[in-house]
């Protein structure tokens, strides 16, 4: 199953070679076995840190391939009250169960 995260979703859906699970939005005609291997390894990574490292490497590979030119880069911003504690994960997914009152 796909894990949340903007970078992971872009790599998985758009820059991976087309297939039934990965590359479902790849209209670029891009197919690079090394990039595919990095993306698939990130999906199976045993920790968030290892996954982030693999995704960063995959992103650098895609950049070197000049696979796509981003026209818009949207920055995420999250604002919350000081009375709420939240330690954001690497993918910045905001889930209610991760929020807690400050003690």
C-alpha positions as CSV (number, residue, x, y, z in Angstrom):
1,X,0.0,0.0,0.0
2,X,1.2,3.5,-0.7
3,X,2.5,5.5,2.2
4,X,1.7,9.2,2.5
5,X,4.1,11.9,1.5
6,X,4.4,14.3,-1.4
7,X,7.8,13.2,-2.5
8,X,7.0,9.5,-2.2
9,X,3.7,9.9,-4.1
10,X,5.4,11.9,-7.0
11,X,8.2,9.3,-7.3
12,X,5.9,6.3,-7.0
13,X,3.1,7.5,-9.3
14,X,4.8,9.8,-11.9
15,X,8.5,8.9,-12.2
16,X,8.5,5.1,-11.7
17,X,8.2,3.1,-14.9
18,X,4.6,2.5,-15.8
19,X,2.9,-0.6,-14.3
20,X,-0.2,-1.7,-12.4
21,X,1.1,-0.5,-8.9
22,X,3.8,2.0,-9.6
23,X,4.0,4.6,-12.4
24,X,0.2,4.8,-12.8
25,X,0.5,8.5,-13.7
26,X,3.7,8.2,-15.7
27,X,2.8,10.0,-18.9
28,X,6.4,11.1,-19.5
29,X,7.5,7.8,-21.0
30,X,10.2,7.7,-18.3
31,X,11.7,4.3,-17.5
32,X,14.9,4.0,-15.5
33,X,15.6,0.7,-13.7
34,X,17.9,2.4,-11.1
35,X,15.2,4.9,-10.2
36,X,12.6,2.2,-10.0
37,X,14.8,0.2,-7.7
38,X,15.3,3.2,-5.3
39,X,11.5,3.9,-5.2
40,X,10.6,0.3,-4.6
41,X,13.3,0.0,-1.9
42,X,11.9,3.1,-0.2
43,X,8.5,1.5,-0.1
44,X,9.9,-1.5,1.7
45,X,12.3,0.4,4.0
46,X,12.4,-0.8,7.6
47,X,12.4,2.7,9.1
48,X,11.3,6.3,8.3
49,X,14.9,7.5,8.4
50,X,16.0,4.8,5.9
51,X,12.9,5.5,3.7
52,X,13.7,9.3,3.7
53,X,17.3,8.6,2.7
54,X,16.2,6.3,-0.2
55,X,13.6,8.9,-1.3
56,X,16.2,11.6,-1.3
57,X,18.6,9.5,-3.4
58,X,15.7,8.7,-5.8
59,X,14.9,12.4,-6.1
60,X,18.5,13.2,-6.8
61,X,18.5,10.5,-9.5
62,X,15.3,11.9,-11.1
63,X,16.9,15.4,-11.0
64,X,20.0,14.1,-12.8
65,X,17.8,12.4,-15.4
66,X,16.0,15.7,-16.0
67,X,12.8,13.7,-15.9
68,X,10.5,16.5,-15.3
69,X,10.5,20.3,-14.7
70,X,8.4,21.3,-11.7
71,X,6.4,24.4,-12.5
72,X,5.1,24.8,-8.9
73,X,6.6,23.8,-5.6
74,X,4.1,24.1,-2.8
75,X,5.4,24.5,0.7
76,X,3.4,22.9,3.5
77,X,2.5,25.0,6.5
78,X,0.8,23.7,9.6
79,X,-0.2,25.9,12.5
80,X,-1.5,24.6,15.8
81,X,-2.2,26.0,19.3
82,X,0.6,25.9,21.8
83,X,-1.5,23.8,24.1
84,X,-1.4,20.9,21.5
85,X,1.8,18.8,21.3
86,X,2.6,17.3,17.9
87,X,5.9,15.8,16.8
88,X,5.5,15.7,13.0
89,X,6.7,12.6,11.1
90,X,9.1,13.0,8.1
91,X,6.1,13.0,5.7
92,X,4.3,15.7,7.6
93,X,1.0,13.7,7.7
94,X,-1.3,15.3,10.3
95,X,-3.3,12.6,12.1
96,X,-5.6,13.3,15.0
97,X,-4.2,10.3,17.0
98,X,-0.7,12.0,16.9
99,X,-2.0,15.1,18.7
100,X,-2.0,15.4,22.5
101,X,-2.6,18.1,25.1
102,X,0.6,19.8,26.4
103,X,1.3,18.7,29.9
